[in-house]
Amino acid sequence: MSTNRRRVTLKDVAARAGVSLMTASYTFTRPARVADATRERVHRAAGELGYHPDAVGRALKSGRTRQLGVVFSEHLVYAFDDPQAARFLAGVAEVCVEEGQGLTFIPTRGDADDADRVLSAAVDAFVLWTTTEDDPVLAAVAGDPRPAVIQGGPVCDGIACVTQDDRAAARAIAARALREGRAPPPSSRSRSTAPARR
């Protein structure tokens, strides 16, 4: 007994629904162009046949994968163990959910294949975890036409950099501490520093 089943195609769905191939295609890619009743008929036929749109085919046709690539220059376990890295990834994931995008981890290993591995990822844009200035992945991503952003730096032409101003933050912390902090009362200072009387 053969277990090979032929893959259900959009053409099968169109035939089952009694519509043209273009109408069936528009039902999944441009639903506003298809009448409600026709769209319902196409979806019903797709459900009966077990048809699901091919994500790879859709990506090839549109040129978009709807995936955001996170390039992580640490061992991937670090992303889940380090509180700062975990919060960073949680923030990226929240935006992906809001925008209906997927998230693809692209860990680097510090070897000669890193740049090729990153550039061959099927993603629409890159977010890079902080790395070093001599990381060859930086130059590779900067030369790629896809958008890229790095968290924390280093600054690199062709890659947007999102970071905090540590110096300004330190100044604000010091100013607030001096403004609101408590110094020991003058009497206790004078007692501790005054020479003992005999």
Salt bridges, closest charged atoms under 4 A:
ASP12 OD2 - ARG6 NH2 3.04
ASP36 OD1 - ARG39 NH2 2.66
GLU40 OE2 - ARG44 NH1 3.57
GLU48 OE1 - ARG16 NH2 3.11
ASP111 OD2 - ARG109 NE 3.01
ASP111 OD1 - ARG117 NH2 3.42
ASP114 OD1 - ARG117 NH1 2.72
ASP124 OD2 - ARG64 NH2 3.76
ASP144 OD2 - ARG146 NE 2.76
GLU180 OE1 - ARG176 NE 3.17
